[in-house]
């Protein structure tokens, strides 16, 4: 091989080594096992072509470098004849004779180059090589070319072993090169397509229209129920071609589908709740709401579907008079900021008395990923009932306070639940101001300490401990000050009972006191 030829091959290798990983079409699966065996026989770096007639059906990577791949398989024959005629005079005529059965030739050129042609069961085989003695040292140029070729083969192997689909296509969408994963996917989707040599059929529609953004595409595999999903991204090259990558997206699609089903289930569940629900994402945009929210707030569902911000949502509530009326707009803004911060901490819970007369209980709770959920509950009926109950209690207290007797009411479990002012004046204690509960045992002890000894208190404790059939009974006691008291005990509903203390004169005969006490064991 002359120096000029070696230098030319070296230059081609240096400029094409990395680009060839994406541009050069690697020989795919041959159409027959014999063809594949013939192609791989001998040195893997050999320059070898296989033709059927004048159509290229297979070639080694080094052979594709020689004819400037990517190639048109139907146009390789004349191009190869022209290139070989320059290096091996008479090669064109020899190649034309290959159509005759049994014809085989070998032409030798300069620097031990040779051209071998033969016709076999696999088709026309054309091989270009060089006979070098194993003992002869390789030149610097040959060593450089060998290293570049090894690097090229390594990079090609990396691309073919990658699970990512990689291919190069022209501006019109024709696939000029593809790695093994792409060719395997093409074989699965379209079993009748040829995957041995480029150009290949496109797998995805409309990929040529993608410029920079990634897009999701599906492939329907014959014989399978569910399609395979891929995330396809493209990168434009200076040559005008497009380099494409397709990542497997099945796990992502399944996760998104599961999330959609979960959200739909939640939405259907929330649709029947009487409590209004509004979930705002980390950007404070409305992400989810239920119909009860629109009913409670009188907000247009179409406006809510447009995903307003939290501030816009609360401003619209203020316009609809569904928030407590603030004194001024500045205080309203400050309140909004405090509300959002409290909801993030999970501490916001407040009753909103509305100008319309309704009362809402609003609760803010943090959600994962920085989201915030607000619950709106109409508690107008509960507040009204609570007010009525409180009013009735106040009325009952007024009635008791108007009595000239000291009254104490105990529940079935023995705790003092109600007393009047006369009770506080008589005994010097006001249970309404005490933090701890006052039970019948503690009350009896207080009364016993302020009175002279007598059996009334033991009878009272026995009465309280016997929640069965009860009857009214009374007894007389005397304070240590000499004041006489008449104690009347009356059973009430649900196991409660009432004690009334009435002034009965300064002195009582002990015989009379004993005669007035009912026998509780009778």
Secondary structure by P-SEA (a helix, b strand, c coil): ccaaaaaaaaaaaaacccccccccccccccccaaaaaaaaccccccbbbbbcccccccccaaaaaaacccccccaaaaaaaaaaaaaccaaaaaaaaccccccccccccccccbbbbbbccccbbbbbbbbbbccccccaaaaaaaaaaaaaaaaaaaaaaccccccccccccccccccaaaaaaaaaacccccccccccccccccccccccbbbbbbbbcccccbbbbbbbbbbbccccbbbbbbcccaaaaaaaaaaaaaaaaaaaaaccccbbbbbbccccccccccaaaaaaacccaaaaaacccaaaaaaaaaaaccccccccaaaaaaaaaaaaaaaaaccbbbbbbccccbbbbbbbbbbccbbbbbbbbbaaaaaaaaaaaaaaaaaaaaaaaacccbbbbbccccccccccaaaaaacccccccccccccaaaaaaaaaaaccccaaaaaaaaaaacccbbbbbbccccccccbbbbbbbbbbccccbbbbbbbccccccaaaaaaacccccc
